[in-house]
Amino acid sequence: MAKWIYKLATRDQWEAAQTQGVFNGAPIDIEDGFIHFSAGDQVEETARKHFRHVDSLLLLVISVEMLEAKAQPITWETSRGGALFPHLYCPMPIDAVIAQANLAMDDDGYHQFPALPDDQ
């Protein structure tokens, strides 16, 4: 099982979550009824596919252990290309986020990612 999962959120979305104490999700999450996350080997493709040209994008690093202790278990469900993606069917407590990074964007609108922690 993964130690960390990742959420891409705009700075405005994350600031609102910090005010509320929980992250209720981006508009697509609210529409779908769950919060979409990515595993380490999925998050860059998620950014390329869904967040190209999105300004002020943050990479949130979430501790699965902390999240599941404070919310409910992550559900891994089939999505893009048949891969399993982590989903959460309740608000995410903000203290499950153990790190965040601002993602710089290149001239083509793609985000540049830092090295992700080893998930072993």
Biopython code that builds the backbone (N, CA, C, O; Angstrom):
import numpy as np
from Bio.PDB.StructureBuilder import StructureBuilder

atoms = [
    (1, "MET", "N", (0.840, -1.185, 0.000)),
    (1, "MET", "CA", (0.000, 0.000, 0.000)),
    (1, "MET", "C", (0.885, 1.249, 0.000)),
    (1, "MET", "O", (1.967, 1.256, 0.588)),
    (2, "ALA", "N", (0.421, 2.277, -0.651)),
    (2, "ALA", "CA", (1.158, 3.534, -0.732)),
    (2, "ALA", "C", (1.197, 4.229, 0.629)),
    (2, "ALA", "O", (0.221, 4.201, 1.378)),
    (3, "LYS", "N", (2.333, 4.851, 0.938)),
    (3, "LYS", "CA", (2.445, 5.667, 2.147)),
    (3, "LYS", "C", (1.873, 7.056, 1.905)),
    (3, "LYS", "O", (1.305, 7.680, 2.801)),
    (4, "TRP", "N", (2.039, 7.532, 0.659)),
    (4, "TRP", "CA", (1.616, 8.881, 0.306)),
    (4, "TRP", "C", (0.771, 8.839, -0.946)),
    (4, "TRP", "O", (0.980, 8.014, -1.837)),
    (5, "ILE", "N", (-0.184, 9.743, -0.994)),
    (5, "ILE", "CA", (-0.933, 9.991, -2.218)),
    (5, "ILE", "C", (-0.875, 11.496, -2.458)),
    (5, "ILE", "O", (-0.453, 12.256, -1.586)),
    (6, "TYR", "N", (-1.292, 11.910, -3.622)),
    (6, "TYR", "CA", (-1.108, 13.296, -4.036)),
    (6, "TYR", "C", (-2.412, 13.901, -4.527)),
    (6, "TYR", "O", (-3.230, 13.240, -5.167)),
    (7, "LYS", "N", (-2.579, 15.178, -4.208)),
    (7, "LYS", "CA", (-3.724, 15.940, -4.683)),
    (7, "LYS", "C", (-3.211, 17.209, -5.346)),
    (7, "LYS", "O", (-2.363, 17.908, -4.792)),
    (8, "LEU", "N", (-3.723, 17.499, -6.523)),
    (8, "LEU", "CA", (-3.439, 18.756, -7.202)),
    (8, "LEU", "C", (-4.591, 19.702, -6.899)),
    (8, "LEU", "O", (-5.757, 19.364, -7.107)),
    (9, "ALA", "N", (-4.259, 20.877, -6.412)),
    (9, "ALA", "CA", (-5.278, 21.861, -6.050)),
    (9, "ALA", "C", (-4.748, 23.253, -6.354)),
    (9, "ALA", "O", (-3.539, 23.487, -6.333)),
    (10, "THR", "N", (-5.642, 24.157, -6.631)),
    (10, "THR", "CA", (-5.217, 25.542, -6.817)),
    (10, "THR", "C", (-4.950, 26.167, -5.450)),
    (10, "THR", "O", (-5.439, 25.697, -4.423)),
    (11, "ARG", "N", (-4.174, 27.220, -5.467)),
    (11, "ARG", "CA", (-3.877, 27.928, -4.223)),
    (11, "ARG", "C", (-5.180, 28.397, -3.555)),
    (11, "ARG", "O", (-5.317, 28.296, -2.336)),
    (12, "ASP", "N", (-6.132, 28.905, -4.340)),
    (12, "ASP", "CA", (-7.411, 29.359, -3.776)),
    (12, "ASP", "C", (-8.169, 28.214, -3.098)),
    (12, "ASP", "O", (-8.733, 28.394, -2.019)),
    (13, "GLN", "N", (-8.181, 27.044, -3.728)),
    (13, "GLN", "CA", (-8.861, 25.890, -3.134)),
    (13, "GLN", "C", (-8.205, 25.493, -1.813)),
    (13, "GLN", "O", (-8.894, 25.188, -0.839)),
    (14, "TRP", "N", (-6.877, 25.499, -1.783)),
    (14, "TRP", "CA", (-6.161, 25.093, -0.583)),
    (14, "TRP", "C", (-6.326, 26.127, 0.535)),
    (14, "TRP", "O", (-6.472, 25.762, 1.701)),
    (15, "GLU", "N", (-6.302, 27.405, 0.185)),
    (15, "GLU", "CA", (-6.512, 28.443, 1.199)),
    (15, "GLU", "C", (-7.913, 28.341, 1.803)),
    (15, "GLU", "O", (-8.079, 28.524, 3.009)),
    (16, "ALA", "N", (-8.908, 28.054, 0.987)),
    (16, "ALA", "CA", (-10.273, 27.865, 1.502)),
    (16, "ALA", "C", (-10.326, 26.666, 2.446)),
    (16, "ALA", "O", (-10.981, 26.721, 3.486)),
    (17, "ALA", "N", (-9.643, 25.593, 2.087)),
    (17, "ALA", "CA", (-9.614, 24.399, 2.941)),
    (17, "ALA", "C", (-8.965, 24.706, 4.284)),
    (17, "ALA", "O", (-9.438, 24.248, 5.324)),
    (18, "GLN", "N", (-7.895, 25.472, 4.265)),
    (18, "GLN", "CA", (-7.221, 25.811, 5.518)),
    (18, "GLN", "C", (-8.132, 26.640, 6.426)),
    (18, "GLN", "O", (-8.078, 26.504, 7.648)),
    (19, "THR", "N", (-8.943, 27.473, 5.852)),
    (19, "THR", "CA", (-9.902, 28.260, 6.634)),
    (19, "THR", "C", (-10.969, 27.357, 7.245)),
    (19, "THR", "O", (-11.387, 27.562, 8.385)),
    (20, "GLN", "N", (-11.410, 26.351, 6.476)),
    (20, "GLN", "CA", (-12.483, 25.453, 6.916)),
    (20, "GLN", "C", (-11.994, 24.297, 7.781)),
    (20, "GLN", "O", (-12.777, 23.709, 8.528)),
    (21, "GLY", "N", (-10.706, 23.965, 7.686)),
    (21, "GLY", "CA", (-10.160, 22.832, 8.431)),
    (21, "GLY", "C", (-10.267, 21.507, 7.699)),
    (21, "GLY", "O", (-9.698, 20.507, 8.137)),
    (22, "VAL", "N", (-10.995, 21.492, 6.585)),
    (22, "VAL", "CA", (-11.114, 20.296, 5.739)),
    (22, "VAL", "C", (-11.102, 20.728, 4.277)),
    (22, "VAL", "O", (-11.456, 21.857, 3.938)),
    (23, "PHE", "N", (-10.691, 19.810, 3.433)),
    (23, "PHE", "CA", (-10.734, 20.031, 1.988)),
    (23, "PHE", "C", (-11.912, 19.236, 1.452)),
    (23, "PHE", "O", (-11.919, 18.006, 1.503)),
    (24, "ASN", "N", (-12.901, 19.943, 0.941)),
    (24, "ASN", "CA", (-14.098, 19.292, 0.400)),
    (24, "ASN", "C", (-13.939, 18.860, -1.048)),
    (24, "ASN", "O", (-14.790, 18.152, -1.588)),
    (25, "GLY", "N", (-12.859, 19.280, -1.671)),
    (25, "GLY", "CA", (-12.594, 18.894, -3.045)),
    (25, "GLY", "C", (-12.730, 20.047, -4.011)),
    (25, "GLY", "O", (-13.303, 21.091, -3.700)),
    (26, "ALA", "N", (-12.188, 19.826, -5.187)),
    (26, "ALA", "CA", (-12.328, 20.753, -6.303)),
    (26, "ALA", "C", (-13.727, 20.563, -6.893)),
    (26, "ALA", "O", (-14.411, 19.599, -6.547)),
    (27, "PRO", "N", (-14.157, 21.454, -7.765)),
    (27, "PRO", "CA", (-15.487, 21.286, -8.366)),
    (27, "PRO", "C", (-15.724, 19.899, -8.973)),
    (27, "PRO", "O", (-16.815, 19.348, -8.824)),
    (28, "ILE", "N", (-14.736, 19.328, -9.647)),
    (28, "ILE", "CA", (-14.913, 17.991, -10.249)),
    (28, "ILE", "C", (-15.097, 16.930, -9.164)),
    (28, "ILE", "O", (-15.860, 15.981, -9.345)),
    (29, "ASP", "N", (-14.394, 17.091, -8.028)),
    (29, "ASP", "CA", (-14.547, 16.143, -6.918)),
    (29, "ASP", "C", (-15.964, 16.203, -6.363)),
    (29, "ASP", "O", (-16.605, 15.175, -6.141)),
    (30, "ILE", "N", (-16.435, 17.413, -6.145)),
    (30, "ILE", "CA", (-17.781, 17.597, -5.596)),
    (30, "ILE", "C", (-18.823, 17.027, -6.554)),
    (30, "ILE", "O", (-19.780, 16.377, -6.134)),
    (31, "GLU", "N", (-18.625, 17.277, -7.841)),
    (31, "GLU", "CA", (-19.552, 16.747, -8.853)),
    (31, "GLU", "C", (-19.558, 15.219, -8.871)),
    (31, "GLU", "O", (-20.613, 14.598, -9.002)),
    (32, "ASP", "N", (-18.367, 14.612, -8.737)),
    (32, "ASP", "CA", (-18.259, 13.150, -8.792)),
    (32, "ASP", "C", (-18.607, 12.467, -7.470)),
    (32, "ASP", "O", (-18.832, 11.257, -7.446)),
    (33, "GLY", "N", (-18.656, 13.218, -6.377)),
    (33, "GLY", "CA", (-19.019, 12.643, -5.088)),
    (33, "GLY", "C", (-17.862, 12.050, -4.311)),
    (33, "GLY", "O", (-18.079, 11.360, -3.314)),
    (34, "PHE", "N", (-16.649, 12.302, -4.741)),
    (34, "PHE", "CA", (-15.460, 11.843, -4.023)),
    (34, "PHE", "C", (-14.277, 12.708, -4.418)),
    (34, "PHE", "O", (-14.295, 13.373, -5.454)),
    (35, "ILE", "N", (-13.242, 12.693, -3.577)),
    (35, "ILE", "CA", (-12.027, 13.449, -3.870)),
    (35, "ILE", "C", (-11.085, 12.552, -4.653)),
    (35, "ILE", "O", (-10.749, 11.449, -4.223)),
    (36, "HIS", "N", (-10.667, 13.045, -5.805)),
    (36, "HIS", "CA", (-9.710, 12.345, -6.665)),
    (36, "HIS", "C", (-8.288, 12.591, -6.156)),
    (36, "HIS", "O", (-7.907, 13.730, -5.885)),
    (37, "PHE", "N", (-7.523, 11.531, -6.030)),
    (37, "PHE", "CA", (-6.102, 11.619, -5.705)),
    (37, "PHE", "C", (-5.328, 10.854, -6.773)),
    (37, "PHE", "O", (-5.915, 10.190, -7.627)),
    (38, "SER", "N", (-4.010, 10.957, -6.712)),
    (38, "SER", "CA", (-3.142, 10.186, -7.598)),
    (38, "SER", "C", (-2.040, 9.551, -6.769)),
    (38, "SER", "O", (-1.637, 10.085, -5.736)),
    (39, "ALA", "N", (-1.560, 8.412, -7.230)),
    (39, "ALA", "CA", (-0.361, 7.805, -6.665)),
    (39, "ALA", "C", (0.849, 8.527, -7.266)),
    (39, "ALA", "O", (0.712, 9.306, -8.209)),
    (40, "GLY", "N", (2.013, 8.265, -6.719)),
    (40, "GLY", "CA", (3.219, 8.933, -7.184)),
    (40, "GLY", "C", (3.513, 8.737, -8.654)),
    (40, "GLY", "O", (4.009, 9.649, -9.315)),
    (41, "ASP", "N", (3.217, 7.564, -9.173)),
    (41, "ASP", "CA", (3.494, 7.300, -10.586)),
    (41, "ASP", "C", (2.370, 7.783, -11.501)),
    (41, "ASP", "O", (2.427, 7.564, -12.711)),
    (42, "GLN", "N", (1.359, 8.430, -10.947)),
    (42, "GLN", "CA", (0.213, 8.903, -11.732)),
    (42, "GLN", "C", (0.071, 10.418, -11.754)),
    (42, "GLN", "O", (-0.550, 10.965, -12.665)),
    (43, "VAL", "N", (0.634, 11.102, -10.770)),
    (43, "VAL", "CA", (0.302, 12.508, -10.551)),
    (43, "VAL", "C", (0.760, 13.426, -11.682)),
    (43, "VAL", "O", (0.059, 14.382, -12.013)),
    (44, "GLU", "N", (1.912, 13.160, -12.277)),
    (44, "GLU", "CA", (2.367, 14.034, -13.365)),
    (44, "GLU", "C", (1.463, 13.902, -14.587)),
    (44, "GLU", "O", (1.167, 14.903, -15.239)),
    (45, "GLU", "N", (1.025, 12.709, -14.903)),
    (45, "GLU", "CA", (0.095, 12.520, -16.022)),
    (45, "GLU", "C", (-1.255, 13.170, -15.712)),
    (45, "GLU", "O", (-1.892, 13.736, -16.602)),
    (46, "THR", "N", (-1.686, 13.091, -14.469)),
    (46, "THR", "CA", (-2.919, 13.769, -14.073)),
    (46, "THR", "C", (-2.800, 15.268, -14.328)),
    (46, "THR", "O", (-3.731, 15.887, -14.843)),
    (47, "ALA", "N", (-1.670, 15.847, -13.972)),
    (47, "ALA", "CA", (-1.455, 17.282, -14.206)),
    (47, "ALA", "C", (-1.460, 17.600, -15.695)),
    (47, "ALA", "O", (-2.068, 18.581, -16.123)),
    (48, "ARG", "N", (-0.782, 16.770, -16.484)),
    (48, "ARG", "CA", (-0.749, 17.003, -17.943)),
    (48, "ARG", "C", (-2.141, 16.900, -18.553)),
    (48, "ARG", "O", (-2.502, 17.687, -19.428)),
    (49, "LYS", "N", (-2.909, 15.942, -18.093)),
    (49, "LYS", "CA", (-4.220, 15.680, -18.690)),
    (49, "LYS", "C", (-5.296, 16.671, -18.236)),
    (49, "LYS", "O", (-6.148, 17.064, -19.034)),
    (50, "HIS", "N", (-5.265, 17.072, -16.977)),
    (50, "HIS", "CA", (-6.376, 17.843, -16.416)),
    (50, "HIS", "C", (-6.031, 19.265, -15.957)),
    (50, "HIS", "O", (-6.938, 20.057, -15.700)),
    (51, "PHE", "N", (-4.746, 19.602, -15.849)),
    (51, "PHE", "CA", (-4.380, 20.886, -15.252)),
    (51, "PHE", "C", (-3.451, 21.733, -16.118)),
    (51, "PHE", "O", (-2.845, 22.682, -15.619)),
    (52, "ARG", "N", (-3.330, 21.415, -17.375)),
    (52, "ARG", "CA", (-2.476, 22.213, -18.251)),
    (52, "ARG", "C", (-2.992, 23.654, -18.261)),
    (52, "ARG", "O", (-4.194, 23.897, -18.371)),
    (53, "HIS", "N", (-2.081, 24.583, -18.148)),
    (53, "HIS", "CA", (-2.360, 26.028, -18.140)),
    (53, "HIS", "C", (-3.084, 26.509, -16.881)),
    (53, "HIS", "O", (-3.549, 27.649, -16.856)),
    (54, "VAL", "N", (-3.196, 25.693, -15.847)),
    (54, "VAL", "CA", (-3.836, 26.137, -14.602)),
    (54, "VAL", "C", (-2.781, 26.844, -13.748)),
    (54, "VAL", "O", (-1.776, 26.249, -13.358)),
    (55, "ASP", "N", (-3.030, 28.115, -13.468)),
    (55, "ASP", "CA", (-2.107, 28.904, -12.647)),
    (55, "ASP", "C", (-2.231, 28.533, -11.177)),
    (55, "ASP", "O", (-3.246, 27.993, -10.736)),
    (56, "SER", "N", (-1.182, 28.832, -10.434)),
    (56, "SER", "CA", (-1.173, 28.676, -8.972)),
    (56, "SER", "C", (-1.533, 27.261, -8.536)),
    (56, "SER", "O", (-2.301, 27.072, -7.593)),
    (57, "LEU", "N", (-0.977, 26.270, -9.226)),
    (57, "LEU", "CA", (-1.260, 24.874, -8.885)),
    (57, "LEU", "C", (-0.311, 24.399, -7.792)),
    (57, "LEU", "O", (0.893, 24.654, -7.836)),
    (58, "LEU", "N", (-0.873, 23.712, -6.824)),
    (58, "LEU", "CA", (-0.100, 23.143, -5.725)),
    (58, "LEU", "C", (-0.139, 21.623, -5.793)),
    (58, "LEU", "O", (-1.135, 21.029, -6.205)),
    (59, "LEU", "N", (0.951, 21.016, -5.387)),
    (59, "LEU", "CA", (1.019, 19.575, -5.184)),
    (59, "LEU", "C", (0.932, 19.343, -3.684)),
    (59, "LEU", "O", (1.808, 19.774, -2.934)),
    (60, "LEU", "N", (-0.113, 18.667, -3.249)),
    (60, "LEU", "CA", (-0.287, 18.333, -1.839)),
    (60, "LEU", "C", (0.124, 16.885, -1.630)),
    (60, "LEU", "O", (-0.326, 15.994, -2.351)),
    (61, "VAL", "N", (0.976, 16.654, -0.647)),
    (61, "VAL", "CA", (1.431, 15.308, -0.297)),
    (61, "VAL", "C", (0.641, 14.875, 0.932)),
    (61, "VAL", "O", (0.690, 15.525, 1.977)),
    (62, "ILE", "N", (-0.080, 13.779, 0.797)),
    (62, "ILE", "CA", (-0.975, 13.324, 1.857)),
    (62, "ILE", "C", (-0.471, 12.006, 2.430)),
    (62, "ILE", "O", (-0.151, 11.077, 1.689)),
    (63, "SER", "N", (-0.406, 11.935, 3.749)),
    (63, "SER", "CA", (-0.073, 10.693, 4.436)),
    (63, "SER", "C", (-1.322, 9.810, 4.463)),
    (63, "SER", "O", (-2.339, 10.182, 5.049)),
    (64, "VAL", "N", (-1.240, 8.659, 3.836)),
    (64, "VAL", "CA", (-2.382, 7.743, 3.829)),
    (64, "VAL", "C", (-2.720, 7.315, 5.255)),
    (64, "VAL", "O", (-3.895, 7.234, 5.614)),
    (65, "GLU", "N", (-1.713, 7.044, 6.059)),
    (65, "GLU", "CA", (-1.946, 6.615, 7.442)),
    (65, "GLU", "C", (-2.697, 7.691, 8.230)),
    (65, "GLU", "O", (-3.670, 7.390, 8.922)),
    (66, "MET", "N", (-2.250, 8.934, 8.126)),
    (66, "MET", "CA", (-2.916, 10.023, 8.850)),
    (66, "MET", "C", (-4.326, 10.253, 8.320)),
    (66, "MET", "O", (-5.255, 10.489, 9.092)),
    (67, "LEU", "N", (-4.479, 10.185, 7.012)),
    (67, "LEU", "CA", (-5.793, 10.406, 6.409)),
    (67, "LEU", "C", (-6.784, 9.349, 6.876)),
    (67, "LEU", "O", (-7.902, 9.673, 7.277)),
    (68, "GLU", "N", (-6.378, 8.100, 6.824)),
    (68, "GLU", "CA", (-7.288, 7.022, 7.202)),
    (68, "GLU", "C", (-7.581, 7.023, 8.703)),
    (68, "GLU", "O", (-8.646, 6.569, 9.121)),
    (69, "ALA", "N", (-6.648, 7.526, 9.519)),
    (69, "ALA", "CA", (-6.888, 7.614, 10.961)),
    (69, "ALA", "C", (-7.902, 8.711, 11.290)),
    (69, "ALA", "O", (-8.622, 8.618, 12.284)),
    (70, "LYS", "N", (-7.955, 9.748, 10.453)),
    (70, "LYS", "CA", (-8.813, 10.901, 10.739)),
    (70, "LYS", "C", (-10.085, 10.940, 9.905)),
    (70, "LYS", "O", (-11.017, 11.670, 10.242)),
    (71, "ALA", "N", (-10.141, 10.173, 8.828)),
    (71, "ALA", "CA", (-11.301, 10.231, 7.928)),
    (71, "ALA", "C", (-11.866, 8.833, 7.749)),
    (71, "ALA", "O", (-12.552, 8.313, 8.629)),
    (72, "GLN", "N", (-11.581, 8.237, 6.623)),
    (72, "GLN", "CA", (-12.015, 6.873, 6.336)),
    (72, "GLN", "C", (-11.013, 6.273, 5.371)),
    (72, "GLN", "O", (-10.190, 6.999, 4.813)),
    (73, "PRO", "N", (-11.062, 4.966, 5.158)),
    (73, "PRO", "CA", (-10.096, 4.353, 4.252)),
    (73, "PRO", "C", (-10.201, 4.902, 2.829)),
    (73, "PRO", "O", (-11.276, 5.249, 2.339)),
    (74, "ILE", "N", (-9.045, 4.961, 2.203)),
    (74, "ILE", "CA", (-8.972, 5.308, 0.785)),
    (74, "ILE", "C", (-9.541, 4.134, -0.003)),
    (74, "ILE", "O", (-9.297, 2.976, 0.335)),
    (75, "THR", "N", (-10.287, 4.430, -1.035)),
    (75, "THR", "CA", (-10.804, 3.407, -1.942)),
    (75, "THR", "C", (-10.004, 3.491, -3.234)),
    (75, "THR", "O", (-9.933, 4.553, -3.852)),
    (76, "TRP", "N", (-9.407, 2.388, -3.642)),
    (76, "TRP", "CA", (-8.648, 2.345, -4.898)),
    (76, "TRP", "C", (-9.576, 1.801, -5.969)),
    (76, "TRP", "O", (-10.036, 0.661, -5.892)),
    (77, "GLU", "N", (-9.847, 2.636, -6.975)),
    (77, "GLU", "CA", (-10.815, 2.275, -8.005)),
    (77, "GLU", "C", (-10.221, 2.446, -9.398)),
    (77, "GLU", "O", (-9.364, 3.297, -9.637)),
    (78, "THR", "N", (-10.703, 1.614, -10.295)),
    (78, "THR", "CA", (-10.231, 1.648, -11.678)),
    (78, "THR", "C", (-10.640, 2.952, -12.343)),
    (78, "THR", "O", (-11.783, 3.396, -12.238)),
    (79, "SER", "N", (-9.682, 3.548, -13.025)),
    (79, "SER", "CA", (-9.937, 4.799, -13.737)),
    (79, "SER", "C", (-9.124, 4.789, -15.022)),
    (79, "SER", "O", (-9.099, 3.790, -15.742)),
    (80, "ARG", "N", (-8.463, 5.897, -15.306)),
    (80, "ARG", "CA", (-7.728, 6.101, -16.553)),
    (80, "ARG", "C", (-6.857, 4.894, -16.922)),
    (80, "ARG", "O", (-5.996, 4.473, -16.150)),
    (81, "GLY", "N", (-7.098, 4.354, -18.105)),
    (81, "GLY", "CA", (-6.280, 3.264, -18.616)),
    (81, "GLY", "C", (-6.356, 1.986, -17.807)),
    (81, "GLY", "O", (-5.476, 1.133, -17.925)),
    (82, "GLY", "N", (-7.382, 1.832, -16.991)),
    (82, "GLY", "CA", (-7.522, 0.627, -16.188)),
    (82, "GLY", "C", (-6.705, 0.637, -14.906)),
    (82, "GLY", "O", (-6.720, -0.341, -14.158)),
    (83, "ALA", "N", (-5.987, 1.732, -14.641)),
    (83, "ALA", "CA", (-5.164, 1.826, -13.432)),
    (83, "ALA", "C", (-6.039, 2.115, -12.215)),
    (83, "ALA", "O", (-7.112, 2.708, -12.331)),
    (84, "LEU", "N", (-5.567, 1.690, -11.056)),
    (84, "LEU", "CA", (-6.260, 1.970, -9.803)),
    (84, "LEU", "C", (-5.838, 3.342, -9.286)),
    (84, "LEU", "O", (-4.647, 3.635, -9.175)),
    (85, "PHE", "N", (-6.821, 4.173, -8.973)),
    (85, "PHE", "CA", (-6.577, 5.508, -8.434)),
    (85, "PHE", "C", (-7.206, 5.612, -7.050)),
    (85, "PHE", "O", (-8.256, 5.020, -6.801)),
    (86, "PRO", "N", (-6.566, 6.368, -6.139)),
    (86, "PRO", "CA", (-7.118, 6.546, -4.797)),
    (86, "PRO", "C", (-8.231, 7.590, -4.781)),
    (86, "PRO", "O", (-8.096, 8.671, -5.355)),
    (87, "HIS", "N", (-9.326, 7.250, -4.118)),
    (87, "HIS", "CA", (-10.475, 8.143, -3.968)),
    (87, "HIS", "C", (-10.866, 8.188, -2.495)),
    (87, "HIS", "O", (-10.677, 7.220, -1.759)),
    (88, "LEU", "N", (-11.414, 9.330, -2.078)),
    (88, "LEU", "CA", (-11.888, 9.505, -0.708)),
    (88, "LEU", "C", (-13.321, 10.004, -0.755)),
    (88, "LEU", "O", (-13.619, 11.002, -1.410)),
    (89, "TYR", "N", (-14.200, 9.311, -0.064)),
    (89, "TYR", "CA", (-15.632, 9.613, -0.090)),
    (89, "TYR", "C", (-16.095, 10.447, 1.106)),
    (89, "TYR", "O", (-17.211, 10.269, 1.594)),
    (90, "CYS", "N", (-15.252, 11.339, 1.568)),
    (90, "CYS", "CA", (-15.600, 12.282, 2.628)),
    (90, "CYS", "C", (-14.611, 13.439, 2.557)),
    (90, "CYS", "O", (-13.615, 13.343, 1.840)),
    (91, "PRO", "N", (-14.857, 14.525, 3.277)),
    (91, "PRO", "CA", (-13.887, 15.617, 3.279)),
    (91, "PRO", "C", (-12.531, 15.152, 3.818)),
    (91, "PRO", "O", (-12.455, 14.250, 4.653)),
    (92, "MET", "N", (-11.465, 15.785, 3.325)),
    (92, "MET", "CA", (-10.112, 15.448, 3.752)),
    (92, "MET", "C", (-9.670, 16.405, 4.856)),
    (92, "MET", "O", (-9.627, 17.615, 4.633)),
    (93, "PRO", "N", (-9.339, 15.889, 6.043)),
    (93, "PRO", "CA", (-8.790, 16.758, 7.085)),
    (93, "PRO", "C", (-7.471, 17.368, 6.598)),
    (93, "PRO", "O", (-6.618, 16.659, 6.064)),
    (94, "ILE", "N", (-7.308, 18.664, 6.780)),
    (94, "ILE", "CA", (-6.122, 19.314, 6.217)),
    (94, "ILE", "C", (-4.831, 18.865, 6.887)),
    (94, "ILE", "O", (-3.761, 18.977, 6.290)),
    (95, "ASP", "N", (-4.909, 18.357, 8.122)),
    (95, "ASP", "CA", (-3.673, 17.925, 8.770)),
    (95, "ASP", "C", (-3.160, 16.584, 8.256)),
    (95, "ASP", "O", (-2.127, 16.105, 8.724)),
    (96, "ALA", "N", (-3.857, 15.969, 7.308)),
    (96, "ALA", "CA", (-3.318, 14.784, 6.631)),
    (96, "ALA", "C", (-2.304, 15.186, 5.560)),
    (96, "ALA", "O", (-1.564, 14.341, 5.055)),
    (97, "VAL", "N", (-2.269, 16.470, 5.215)),
    (97, "VAL", "CA", (-1.306, 16.979, 4.234)),
    (97, "VAL", "C", (0.006, 17.224, 4.964)),
    (97, "VAL", "O", (0.082, 18.065, 5.860)),
    (98, "ILE", "N", (1.042, 16.477, 4.571)),
    (98, "ILE", "CA", (2.324, 16.575, 5.269)),
    (98, "ILE", "C", (3.313, 17.484, 4.557)),
    (98, "ILE", "O", (4.327, 17.871, 5.140)),
    (99, "ALA", "N", (3.034, 17.831, 3.305)),
    (99, "ALA", "CA", (3.910, 18.735, 2.557)),
    (99, "ALA", "C", (3.130, 19.296, 1.380)),
    (99, "ALA", "O", (2.133, 18.727, 0.937)),
    (100, "GLN", "N", (3.611, 20.421, 0.893)),
    (100, "GLN", "CA", (3.017, 21.002, -0.304)),
    (100, "GLN", "C", (4.121, 21.665, -1.107)),
    (100, "GLN", "O", (5.142, 22.079, -0.557)),
    (101, "ALA", "N", (3.910, 21.762, -2.403)),
    (101, "ALA", "CA", (4.880, 22.410, -3.286)),
    (101, "ALA", "C", (4.136, 23.211, -4.338)),
    (101, "ALA", "O", (3.138, 22.758, -4.897)),
    (102, "ASN", "N", (4.640, 24.410, -4.597)),
    (102, "ASN", "CA", (4.139, 25.201, -5.715)),
    (102, "ASN", "C", (4.692, 24.594, -6.991)),
    (102, "ASN", "O", (5.886, 24.302, -7.066)),
    (103, "LEU", "N", (3.854, 24.401, -7.986)),
    (103, "LEU", "CA", (4.304, 23.817, -9.246)),
    (103, "LEU", "C", (4.490, 24.919, -10.282)),
    (103, "LEU", "O", (3.532, 25.577, -10.689)),
    (104, "ALA", "N", (5.728, 25.106, -10.697)),
    (104, "ALA", "CA", (6.024, 26.073, -11.750)),
    (104, "ALA", "C", (5.473, 25.545, -13.067)),
    (104, "ALA", "O", (5.361, 24.336, -13.273)),
    (105, "MET", "N", (5.134, 26.463, -13.944)),
    (105, "MET", "CA", (4.563, 26.087, -15.237)),
    (105, "MET", "C", (5.506, 26.562, -16.342)),
    (105, "MET", "O", (5.996, 27.691, -16.303)),
    (106, "ASP", "N", (5.756, 25.696, -17.326)),
    (106, "ASP", "CA", (6.609, 26.090, -18.443)),
    (106, "ASP", "C", (5.804, 26.874, -19.482)),
    (106, "ASP", "O", (4.601, 27.082, -19.319)),
    (107, "ASP", "N", (6.475, 27.302, -20.541)),
    (107, "ASP", "CA", (5.829, 28.127, -21.569)),
    (107, "ASP", "C", (4.705, 27.408, -22.299)),
    (107, "ASP", "O", (3.838, 28.051, -22.891)),
    (108, "ASP", "N", (4.713, 26.081, -22.262)),
    (108, "ASP", "CA", (3.662, 25.303, -22.925)),
    (108, "ASP", "C", (2.493, 24.973, -21.991)),
    (108, "ASP", "O", (1.545, 24.299, -22.394)),
    (109, "GLY", "N", (2.563, 25.444, -20.752)),
    (109, "GLY", "CA", (1.470, 25.228, -19.811)),
    (109, "GLY", "C", (1.566, 23.949, -19.006)),
    (109, "GLY", "O", (0.618, 23.578, -18.314)),
    (110, "TYR", "N", (2.714, 23.261, -19.090)),
    (110, "TYR", "CA", (2.906, 22.031, -18.320)),
    (110, "TYR", "C", (3.632, 22.354, -17.014)),
    (110, "TYR", "O", (4.494, 23.231, -16.971)),
    (111, "HIS", "N", (3.274, 21.642, -15.965)),
    (111, "HIS", "CA", (3.851, 21.898, -14.648)),
    (111, "HIS", "C", (5.115, 21.077, -14.427)),
    (111, "HIS", "O", (5.238, 19.942, -14.888)),
    (112, "GLN", "N", (6.040, 21.683, -13.713)),
    (112, "GLN", "CA", (7.314, 21.053, -13.386)),
    (112, "GLN", "C", (7.229, 20.495, -11.965)),
    (112, "GLN", "O", (6.897, 21.214, -11.022)),
    (113, "PHE", "N", (7.530, 19.212, -11.828)),
    (113, "PHE", "CA", (7.380, 18.533, -10.542)),
    (113, "PHE", "C", (8.711, 18.374, -9.826)),
    (113, "PHE", "O", (9.740, 18.138, -10.459)),
    (114, "PRO", "N", (8.686, 18.505, -8.499)),
    (114, "PRO", "CA", (9.876, 18.178, -7.712)),
    (114, "PRO", "C", (10.012, 16.658, -7.639)),
    (114, "PRO", "O", (9.109, 15.917, -8.027)),
    (115, "ALA", "N", (11.152, 16.217, -7.136)),
    (115, "ALA", "CA", (11.309, 14.784, -6.890)),
    (115, "ALA", "C", (10.304, 14.376, -5.814)),
    (115, "ALA", "O", (10.165, 15.053, -4.796)),
    (116, "LEU", "N", (9.615, 13.280, -6.046)),
    (116, "LEU", "CA", (8.634, 12.787, -5.081)),
    (116, "LEU", "C", (9.317, 11.845, -4.103)),
    (116, "LEU", "O", (10.290, 11.182, -4.463)),
    (117, "PRO", "N", (8.817, 11.774, -2.860)),
    (117, "PRO", "CA", (9.434, 10.869, -1.888)),
    (117, "PRO", "C", (9.288, 9.409, -2.308)),
    (117, "PRO", "O", (8.322, 9.023, -2.966)),
    (118, "ASP", "N", (10.265, 8.622, -1.914)),
    (118, "ASP", "CA", (10.215, 7.186, -2.183)),
    (118, "ASP", "C", (9.064, 6.594, -1.383)),
    (118, "ASP", "O", (8.929, 6.866, -0.190)),
    (119, "ASP", "N", (8.249, 5.799, -2.024)),
    (119, "ASP", "CA", (7.037, 5.266, -1.385)),
    (119, "ASP", "C", (7.234, 3.849, -0.866)),
    (119, "ASP", "O", (6.257, 3.122, -0.687)),
    (120, "GLN", "N", (8.440, 3.453, -0.628)),
    (120, "GLN", "CA", (8.699, 2.088, -0.163)),
    (120, "GLN", "C", (8.802, 2.014, 1.333)),
    (120, "GLN", "O", (9.018, 0.934, 1.884)),
]
sb = StructureBuilder()
sb.init_structure("model")
sb.init_model(0)
sb.init_chain("A")
sb.init_seg("    ")
for serial, (resi, resn, name, xyz) in enumerate(atoms, 1):
    if name == "N":
        sb.init_residue(resn, " ", resi, " ")
    sb.init_atom(name, np.array(xyz, "f"), 0.0, 1.0, " ", f" {name:<3s}", serial, name[0])
structure = sb.get_structure()
